Amino acid sequence: MMTLTEKILAAHSGRDTVHPGEIVDVEIDVRAARDFGGANVVKNIRDKGLIVKDPARTIFTFDCNPTGSDQKYAVNQHICRLFARENSIRVYDIDSGIGTHLLIDRGYVFPGVTAVSTDSHANILGAVGAFGQGMGDLDIAASWHNGRIWFKVPPSVMIQLTGAVPADVTAKDIALNLLGIYGANSLLGYSVELYGDCVDHMSLDSRITISSMATEMGAITILFPPSGQVIDYCSSRAGRKITPLYADNNASYEKTREINVTGFKPMVSMPGAPHNTVAVSEVEGLKIDSAFIGSCTNGRMEDLQAAAGILKGRSVAPGVMLKIVPATDEIWKECLNNGFIDLFKKSGALVSNAGCAGCAAGQVGQNGPGEVTVSTGNRNFPGKQGKGSVYLASPAVAAASAVAGYLTTPGKIPEKPARFISPETKKPSTGRTGKESKNKPDFIEGRVWIIDKDNIDTDMIFHNRYLAITDAREMGQYAFDNLKGYEDFAKKVGQGDIVITGKNFGSGSSRQQAVDCFISLGLQGIIARSFGAIYERNAINAAFPVIVCKTPEKMDMIDGDIIRADLRKGTIINMRNNKETSAEPFSDIQFEIYQKGGLI
């Protein structure tokens, strides 16, 4: 008996059943690339002389820089447009909105389908009971060419939400409460399925909000069993009757848990870590400089309605900048037709055209050094939304705080906004270079760099300000330059060195550059207690050794030690003291890709 994830993967791999840990060849119903990553997908396909299989199921979505304000993004967008014309591929250009939302709203994705994108939040599609995954440019290029891609069946977790959701708790608050419970890596590598009476009655917009934060929990996806409302919506958008898939009644889950939502509260994530959540009441009164409402997490109509209800008849506090960005152009037009655009403008807000906004360079939402922002985005990693401090919250809290001038909830908006005079200014805190080899050794040996940190995300590894770089030879110089204490890593590291680090290494974005920068530097590999799911795939596909080792402390290492890791046997030894520990050996597919020099 199978879970919902297993049902979908079995149906798309020609199997009657699949089990956690199995590697299956999955047919991909919809394959997308964004303006971020899209040019690299094109480069991979052209360099290898590949063709695109079934262009009708293949699309570009330009949502990272929909203003066209960045020259490098403009170049990449044009590369994709030209390729699309040559191959009869549909482009949802800079006037369309966020790609994952378009996949649902334009009828490409509906319950039971599979989809991949260069967007690390493609698992947002779990909101409609579909299996969506963010992947790096190698994966996407391979899926465009083959129509299929390998995938390791994830173990499943069932979470039952019981009790009644408090009136002041929104879908974003539910997501932040769950992040507070599970943190950034307790669900790492799991597929999560949500059940319960309150789940059954959630709107599509609410489901999208919660599913979009699966990546921040380390999960492969958060899947909702499709409700009648969701099925009707998807059927109307797809133009045909949809027959959804559901988990078997006696499906086997690796973990199950009941969580009573009655005690959930309006929450915020503290700057720097989405999982570091506290009740709004604990930080109430904190002065803010700006607020942002939008992103793939909270740019839907339901979110903007909540903001409009608070802003109606009110003005943004003096000295505060409120930025509002609808998720899609369709939502933007709906806001125009029902008067929300006028309402937002009269309140003093800036309204931009649809797109990703805050967490993507080149569009409104970025903040400056010392600036305090309350944002409805899904990430507040250092530098992700600018150089200032970012608190994650719901649209209701963001709008209320913008009016008050400080962090607060809708029920506590003052009659007159706070005025802060002379605020204290805070100090600002071409191809890959790897060589193909048919006879690579079964081991790596090199000098150790110990970086004893958990949750090192891709913005710390390779910051988003460098994402327009497509030549891997240029990437190495930027490795870790956004990781505190290791800004000069690229200048000190030597050819053949190995990094040993903590849990959830590579969490965050799907950017391939976070792997390629290490290849560019000549690193031999990375050993971590666990890896972000997309990062691990990207490294495997680039033939860059990533090794999971739960007990590196057994080797009693210090910086500069020489270690030897056997990729097939799963053993690691410190050559200085001969102390040894075990690691996960390479799977057959990982070793085959490694020997081949890459996925393509």
VEXMI-760943 format. One line per 5 residues: number of its first residue (from 1); for each residue x, y, z of C-alpha. Coordinates in Angstrom, 2 decimals. Layout:
NUM = X Y Z; ...
This chain:
1 = 0.00 0.00 0.00; 1.44 3.34 -1.05; 1.57 6.95 0.09; 0.51 9.75 -2.25; 4.10 10.44 -3.30
6 = 4.70 6.75 -4.02; 1.45 6.56 -6.00; 2.54 9.43 -8.26; 6.08 8.12 -8.77; 4.86 4.59 -9.46
11 = 2.34 5.86 -12.03; 5.11 7.77 -13.81; 7.76 5.06 -13.77; 5.76 2.16 -15.16; 5.77 0.38 -11.81
16 = 2.93 -1.18 -9.85; 4.63 -0.21 -6.61; 7.67 1.74 -5.46; 9.34 1.82 -2.07; 11.43 4.42 -0.21
21 = 15.07 4.33 -1.23; 14.44 2.86 -4.68; 15.81 4.79 -7.63; 13.24 5.02 -10.41; 13.21 6.55 -13.87
26 = 10.33 9.04 -13.73; 8.43 10.47 -16.68; 8.11 14.24 -16.27; 4.82 15.75 -17.40; 5.96 19.38 -17.34
31 = 9.53 20.71 -17.60; 10.24 24.38 -16.95; 13.27 26.66 -16.79; 13.37 30.21 -15.52; 15.40 33.24 -16.50
36 = 17.58 32.09 -13.57; 19.13 28.85 -14.81; 17.45 28.86 -18.20; 20.51 30.05 -20.11; 22.59 27.27 -18.52
41 = 19.97 24.70 -19.58; 20.22 26.00 -23.14; 24.02 25.88 -22.97; 23.98 22.25 -21.79; 21.63 21.21 -24.57
46 = 23.55 23.06 -27.27; 27.00 21.95 -26.06; 25.93 18.31 -26.11; 24.03 18.52 -29.38; 20.77 17.36 -27.78
51 = 17.20 17.80 -28.97; 14.13 18.72 -26.92; 11.64 15.91 -26.54; 7.99 17.02 -26.65; 8.31 20.84 -26.73
56 = 4.60 21.15 -25.92; 5.38 20.01 -22.37; 8.43 22.26 -22.08; 8.31 25.95 -21.12; 10.33 28.97 -20.02
61 = 9.10 31.24 -17.22; 10.79 34.59 -16.64; 10.03 35.57 -13.06; 13.32 36.39 -11.33; 13.86 39.65 -13.17
66 = 10.51 40.58 -14.74; 11.47 44.24 -14.86; 14.31 43.44 -17.28; 16.44 45.82 -15.19; 19.58 43.70 -14.96
71 = 21.80 43.47 -18.04; 23.02 39.93 -17.35; 19.46 38.68 -16.79; 18.39 40.45 -19.98; 21.12 38.60 -21.89
76 = 20.05 35.26 -20.42; 16.39 35.95 -21.17; 17.23 36.70 -24.78; 19.25 33.47 -25.07; 16.19 31.58 -23.87
81 = 13.81 33.44 -26.19; 15.95 32.62 -29.23; 16.17 28.98 -28.21; 12.42 28.88 -27.65; 11.75 30.20 -31.17
86 = 14.06 27.59 -32.69; 12.41 24.73 -30.78; 8.72 25.80 -30.60; 8.86 26.19 -26.82; 6.34 28.40 -25.03
91 = 7.75 31.41 -23.14; 5.89 33.00 -20.26; 7.78 36.25 -20.46; 8.45 39.05 -17.99; 4.81 40.15 -18.07
96 = 3.43 36.82 -16.80; 4.45 36.19 -13.19; 5.87 33.42 -11.05; 6.40 30.19 -12.98; 5.18 27.73 -10.34
101 = 1.89 29.64 -10.03; 1.52 29.78 -13.80; 1.93 26.00 -14.01; -1.18 25.65 -11.85; -3.21 28.58 -13.17
106 = -2.54 27.80 -16.85; -3.57 24.17 -16.42; -0.17 22.53 -16.92; -0.10 21.04 -13.43; -2.97 19.35 -11.64
111 = -3.37 16.53 -9.12; -1.18 13.50 -9.80; 1.26 14.99 -12.35; 5.03 15.40 -12.18; 6.88 18.64 -12.91
116 = 10.42 19.98 -12.64; 11.80 23.50 -12.76; 15.01 25.38 -12.04; 12.98 26.92 -9.20; 13.87 25.34 -5.82
121 = 10.26 25.99 -4.77; 8.75 23.83 -7.51; 7.51 21.65 -4.64; 4.85 24.35 -4.26; 2.90 22.12 -6.65
126 = 2.22 19.79 -3.74; -0.58 22.26 -2.98; -2.67 20.56 -5.68; -1.44 17.04 -4.95; 1.21 17.07 -7.69
131 = 4.87 16.09 -7.38; 7.00 19.09 -8.25; 10.75 19.37 -7.81; 13.35 22.07 -8.19; 16.47 20.88 -9.96
136 = 19.77 22.19 -11.28; 20.49 22.94 -14.90; 21.98 19.50 -15.67; 18.84 17.75 -14.45; 16.56 20.10 -16.35
141 = 18.56 19.75 -19.57; 18.43 15.95 -19.26; 14.67 16.01 -18.62; 14.10 18.30 -21.61; 16.02 15.86 -23.80
146 = 14.76 12.55 -22.40; 11.38 13.47 -20.97; 12.44 11.47 -17.92; 14.85 11.78 -14.99; 16.03 9.49 -12.22
151 = 14.66 10.02 -8.76; 15.15 8.37 -5.39; 11.78 7.54 -3.84; 11.67 9.52 -0.58; 10.36 8.17 2.72
156 = 7.02 9.72 3.68; 5.81 11.51 6.79; 2.14 11.96 7.64; 1.19 14.98 9.74; -2.35 15.20 11.10
161 = -3.37 18.74 12.03; -6.08 18.54 14.67; -8.21 21.18 16.36; -9.53 24.52 15.12; -7.22 27.15 13.67
166 = -7.43 30.37 15.76; -9.09 33.29 13.99; -5.93 35.40 13.91; -3.73 32.58 12.51; -3.17 32.50 8.76
171 = -1.70 29.87 6.45; 1.69 31.60 6.72; 1.47 31.35 10.49; 0.75 27.63 10.19; 3.86 27.24 8.05
176 = 5.98 29.24 10.52; 4.62 27.28 13.48; 5.54 24.03 11.69; 9.00 25.44 10.97; 9.36 26.17 14.66
181 = 8.45 22.58 15.48; 10.56 20.81 12.85; 13.40 23.23 12.22; 15.44 23.32 9.03; 16.47 19.67 8.81
186 = 14.26 17.32 10.87; 12.23 16.64 7.71; 15.28 16.61 5.44; 14.71 14.28 2.50; 11.14 13.39 3.47
191 = 7.93 13.78 1.53; 5.33 15.22 3.88; 1.57 14.68 3.54; -0.82 16.90 5.50; -4.20 15.68 6.73
196 = -6.94 16.80 9.13; -10.26 18.65 9.16; -8.63 22.07 8.96; -6.52 20.86 6.03; -9.59 19.62 4.16
201 = -11.12 23.09 4.30; -8.02 25.04 3.29; -8.25 27.14 0.14; -5.84 26.64 -2.75; -4.07 29.89 -1.84
206 = -3.50 28.68 1.73; -2.19 25.35 0.50; 0.23 27.12 -1.83; 1.58 29.18 1.09; 2.30 26.10 3.20
211 = 3.66 23.93 0.36; 5.98 26.71 -0.74; 7.86 26.50 2.56; 8.64 22.77 2.28; 12.11 23.71 1.05
216 = 12.78 25.77 4.18; 11.90 22.69 6.28; 14.32 20.56 4.28; 11.45 18.46 2.92; 11.28 17.10 -0.61
221 = 7.68 18.31 -0.80; 4.56 19.00 1.27; 1.61 17.32 -0.44; -2.06 18.07 0.16; -4.65 15.45 -0.80
226 = -6.76 17.33 -3.38; -10.08 18.71 -2.10; -13.18 19.05 -4.25; -12.50 22.78 -4.60; -8.94 22.15 -5.82
231 = -10.08 19.46 -8.26; -12.74 21.78 -9.69; -10.24 24.63 -10.06; -7.62 22.47 -11.76; -10.21 20.84 -14.04
236 = -11.43 24.24 -15.20; -7.88 25.45 -15.82; -6.80 22.29 -17.61; -9.99 22.22 -19.67; -10.80 18.63 -18.79
241 = -12.01 16.48 -15.92; -9.22 15.60 -13.50; -9.03 12.29 -11.68; -6.77 12.77 -8.66; -4.59 10.26 -6.84
246 = -4.80 9.65 -3.10; -2.74 7.64 -0.63; -4.03 4.19 0.22; -5.95 4.04 3.50; -3.39 1.69 5.00
251 = -0.32 3.32 3.44; 2.93 2.91 5.35; 4.60 6.09 6.60; 8.04 6.21 8.18; 6.81 8.81 10.66
256 = 3.37 10.00 11.74; 2.48 12.83 14.08; -0.60 14.65 15.33; -0.23 18.39 15.92; -2.97 20.40 17.59
261 = -3.21 23.78 15.87; -5.40 25.32 18.59; -2.33 26.77 20.27; -0.78 28.18 17.08; -0.02 31.91 17.14
266 = 0.84 34.63 14.62; 4.59 34.16 14.12; 7.67 35.78 12.64; 11.00 34.28 11.60; 13.97 36.08 13.08
271 = 16.52 37.47 10.61; 18.90 34.97 9.06; 16.98 31.72 9.58; 13.41 30.90 8.51; 13.19 28.16 11.16
276 = 14.08 30.56 14.03; 10.48 31.49 14.73; 8.91 33.39 17.62; 5.45 34.73 18.35; 4.88 38.25 17.01
281 = 4.15 39.30 20.59; 7.80 38.62 21.52; 9.12 41.23 19.07; 6.14 43.58 19.01; 7.15 47.22 18.86
286 = 10.34 46.66 16.90; 10.78 49.57 14.49; 10.70 48.64 10.80; 11.90 50.55 7.77; 10.06 48.62 5.07
291 = 7.55 45.88 4.40; 7.12 43.53 1.49; 4.00 41.60 0.48; 4.39 39.09 -2.33; 6.61 36.14 -3.40
296 = 5.61 32.63 -4.39; 4.55 32.14 -0.76; 2.17 35.06 -0.34; 1.40 36.78 -3.64; -2.01 35.17 -4.26
301 = -5.39 36.94 -4.29; -6.23 35.75 -0.77; -3.00 37.35 0.49; -3.66 40.66 -1.24; -7.26 40.70 0.00
306 = -5.94 40.40 3.56; -3.56 43.29 2.96; -6.29 45.40 1.36; -8.61 44.83 4.33; -5.97 46.29 6.65
311 = -4.81 49.14 4.38; -8.29 50.37 3.47; -8.71 53.87 4.90; -5.20 53.82 6.35; -1.78 55.05 5.27
316 = 1.66 53.52 5.50; 3.58 54.99 8.45; 5.94 57.92 7.72; 9.42 56.68 6.87; 8.20 53.17 6.01
321 = 8.26 51.80 2.46; 5.63 49.16 1.61; 6.19 47.13 -1.56; 3.46 44.90 -2.99; 4.04 42.41 -5.80
326 = 1.25 40.08 -7.04; 2.35 36.57 -7.95; 0.90 36.62 -11.49; -0.33 39.12 -14.02; -3.80 37.57 -13.77
331 = -3.86 38.37 -10.05; -2.52 41.87 -10.77; -5.39 42.50 -13.17; -7.91 41.16 -10.68; -6.52 43.62 -8.14
336 = -6.93 46.39 -10.71; -10.52 45.43 -11.53; -11.67 45.30 -7.91; -9.94 48.51 -6.88; -7.07 47.08 -4.87
341 = -4.34 48.75 -6.95; -5.91 52.15 -6.30; -6.35 51.28 -2.62; -2.71 50.19 -2.30; -1.46 53.33 -4.03
346 = -3.60 55.61 -1.86; -2.16 53.94 1.23; 1.33 54.87 0.04; 2.48 51.48 -1.21; 4.59 50.76 -4.28
351 = 2.93 48.17 -6.52; 5.15 46.36 -9.01; 4.43 44.08 -11.93; 4.07 40.39 -11.14; 7.10 38.26 -10.33
356 = 9.27 36.77 -7.60; 10.40 40.15 -6.27; 12.10 40.25 -2.87; 14.17 37.07 -2.89; 15.34 37.53 -6.49
361 = 17.92 40.13 -7.39; 16.78 42.83 -9.78; 13.23 43.51 -8.63; 11.60 45.41 -5.75; 11.94 43.91 -2.30
366 = 15.69 44.14 -1.67; 16.80 46.13 1.37; 19.97 47.97 2.29; 22.49 47.74 5.16; 20.82 48.46 8.50
371 = 17.31 48.35 7.02; 14.70 46.35 8.95; 12.09 44.67 6.75; 9.05 42.55 7.50; 8.51 40.28 4.50
376 = 6.03 37.65 3.40; 8.76 35.75 1.53; 9.89 32.24 2.37; 13.58 32.97 2.99; 15.51 35.46 5.05
381 = 18.99 33.97 4.74; 21.74 36.57 5.20; 21.94 38.64 2.03; 19.02 36.87 0.35; 16.70 39.86 0.34
386 = 19.40 42.48 0.68; 21.96 43.59 3.24; 19.50 44.46 6.00; 17.50 42.42 8.52; 14.43 40.52 7.30
391 = 11.61 39.19 9.50; 9.29 36.72 7.77; 5.58 37.07 8.53; 2.08 36.82 7.08; 0.53 39.45 4.77
396 = -1.71 40.53 7.64; 1.24 41.14 9.97; 3.26 42.82 7.19; 0.42 45.22 6.32; -0.36 45.98 9.97
401 = 3.31 46.64 10.71; 3.63 48.93 7.68; 0.75 51.05 9.01; 2.01 51.02 12.61; 5.67 51.62 11.78
406 = 6.71 48.69 13.95; 6.11 44.95 14.14; 2.57 44.26 15.29; -0.62 42.34 14.51; -3.83 43.62 12.86
411 = -5.65 43.79 16.19; -3.07 46.16 17.67; -2.70 48.84 14.99; -2.47 52.23 16.76; -4.69 55.16 15.86
416 = -1.61 57.15 14.89; 1.51 55.54 13.43; 4.75 55.65 15.35; 7.25 58.31 14.29; 10.93 57.56 14.69
421 = 13.14 60.63 14.46; 16.88 60.37 13.75; 16.95 56.57 13.84; 20.19 54.92 14.85; 22.04 53.68 11.81
426 = 23.26 50.12 12.13; 26.56 49.10 10.62; 26.25 46.67 7.82; 27.10 43.55 9.02; 31.54 27.79 -20.53
431 = 31.64 24.74 -19.37; 32.57 23.21 -16.02; 36.18 22.80 -15.16; 35.85 19.19 -13.94; 37.64 16.71 -16.20
436 = 35.78 13.72 -17.58; 37.36 10.39 -16.72; 36.26 6.85 -17.42; 38.54 5.36 -14.75; 38.34 7.58 -11.71
441 = 39.63 6.05 -8.46; 37.15 4.69 -5.91; 38.50 7.06 -3.26; 39.40 10.68 -2.66; 42.27 11.82 -0.47
446 = 43.13 15.35 0.57; 43.61 18.07 3.16; 40.64 18.83 5.39; 38.78 22.09 5.95; 36.46 21.71 8.96
451 = 33.49 24.08 8.81; 31.47 23.05 11.85; 28.17 24.68 10.91; 24.68 23.36 10.14; 22.29 24.72 7.50
456 = 24.89 26.37 5.29; 22.61 27.56 2.51; 23.31 28.26 -1.14; 23.36 32.03 -0.61; 26.24 31.52 1.83
461 = 27.98 29.24 -0.66; 27.38 31.25 -3.84; 25.40 34.44 -3.40; 22.53 35.33 -5.69; 24.27 38.51 -6.85
466 = 26.51 36.24 -8.97; 23.74 34.09 -10.48; 24.06 35.56 -13.95; 27.56 34.06 -14.28; 27.47 31.08 -16.65
471 = 31.20 30.36 -17.04; 32.18 27.93 -14.28; 35.78 29.12 -14.44; 34.67 32.44 -12.96; 32.68 30.93 -10.12
476 = 35.38 29.67 -7.77; 36.46 33.12 -6.60; 33.03 33.67 -5.02; 32.77 30.40 -3.07; 31.72 31.02 0.56
481 = 32.18 34.79 0.25; 28.80 35.20 2.02; 29.64 32.73 4.82; 30.77 34.59 7.93; 34.35 33.77 8.80
486 = 35.10 32.20 5.42; 34.88 35.18 3.10; 38.50 34.57 2.01; 38.06 30.80 1.55; 38.65 30.94 -2.20
491 = 42.05 32.60 -1.68; 43.25 30.04 0.86; 41.88 26.72 -0.37; 44.18 24.42 -2.32; 43.68 22.00 -5.19
496 = 42.49 18.64 -3.88; 41.21 19.91 -0.52; 38.08 18.45 1.08; 35.45 20.28 3.17; 33.86 18.59 6.19
501 = 30.74 20.24 7.55; 27.44 19.74 9.40; 23.77 19.08 8.67; 21.72 20.27 5.72; 24.64 21.58 3.68
506 = 23.41 23.34 0.52; 19.88 24.08 1.71; 17.98 26.73 -0.18; 18.18 27.51 -3.87; 18.50 25.08 -6.77
511 = 21.48 26.99 -8.19; 24.05 24.71 -9.83; 26.71 27.37 -9.25; 26.85 26.39 -5.56; 28.41 23.11 -6.75
516 = 30.35 24.42 -9.72; 32.21 27.03 -7.65; 33.93 24.21 -5.72; 34.74 22.31 -8.89; 36.23 25.53 -10.23
521 = 38.48 25.76 -7.16; 39.63 22.16 -7.56; 38.05 20.79 -4.38; 37.82 16.99 -4.34; 34.55 16.78 -2.48
526 = 32.40 17.67 0.51; 31.60 15.46 3.49; 28.55 16.50 5.53; 26.20 15.02 8.11; 23.40 15.64 5.58
531 = 22.77 17.62 2.39; 19.92 19.67 1.03; 18.03 17.46 -1.43; 18.51 19.62 -4.51; 22.14 20.36 -3.69
536 = 22.90 16.64 -3.38; 21.35 15.98 -6.80; 23.27 18.84 -8.38; 26.56 17.57 -6.99; 25.90 13.97 -8.06
541 = 24.94 15.09 -11.56; 28.10 17.22 -11.84; 30.25 14.22 -10.79; 31.34 16.13 -7.68; 31.71 13.78 -4.69
546 = 29.35 14.54 -1.81; 29.50 12.05 1.05; 27.06 11.70 3.93; 28.87 10.94 7.20; 26.90 11.05 10.45
551 = 29.92 10.60 12.77; 32.92 12.63 11.52; 33.94 13.28 15.14; 35.16 9.68 15.41; 38.17 10.63 13.30
556 = 39.32 13.23 15.86; 40.21 15.66 13.06; 41.82 19.06 13.06; 42.10 21.50 10.17; 44.85 20.40 7.81
561 = 44.58 16.67 8.48; 44.75 14.38 5.47; 41.79 12.03 5.09; 41.01 9.23 2.67; 37.36 8.46 1.79
566 = 36.41 5.26 -0.02; 33.39 6.11 -2.16; 32.21 2.54 -2.70; 32.90 1.06 0.72; 31.70 4.08 2.68
571 = 34.73 4.40 4.96; 36.74 7.50 5.88; 40.10 7.40 7.67; 42.22 10.15 9.20; 45.72 9.45 7.88
576 = 47.33 11.26 10.84; 45.96 9.01 13.58; 44.40 6.12 11.60; 41.02 6.77 13.23; 38.17 5.67 10.99
581 = 34.44 6.20 10.65; 31.70 5.05 8.30; 29.80 6.97 5.64; 27.06 6.26 3.15; 28.63 4.52 0.14
586 = 27.88 5.82 -3.34; 24.79 4.28 -4.92; 25.24 2.58 -8.27; 23.72 5.55 -10.10; 25.88 8.06 -8.20
591 = 29.06 6.10 -8.94; 28.09 5.62 -12.59; 27.54 9.37 -13.03; 30.81 10.06 -11.17; 32.77 7.70 -13.42
596 = 31.12 9.13 -16.52; 32.12 12.66 -15.55; 28.57 14.00 -15.22; 24.91 13.32 -15.94; 25.09 14.50 -19.55
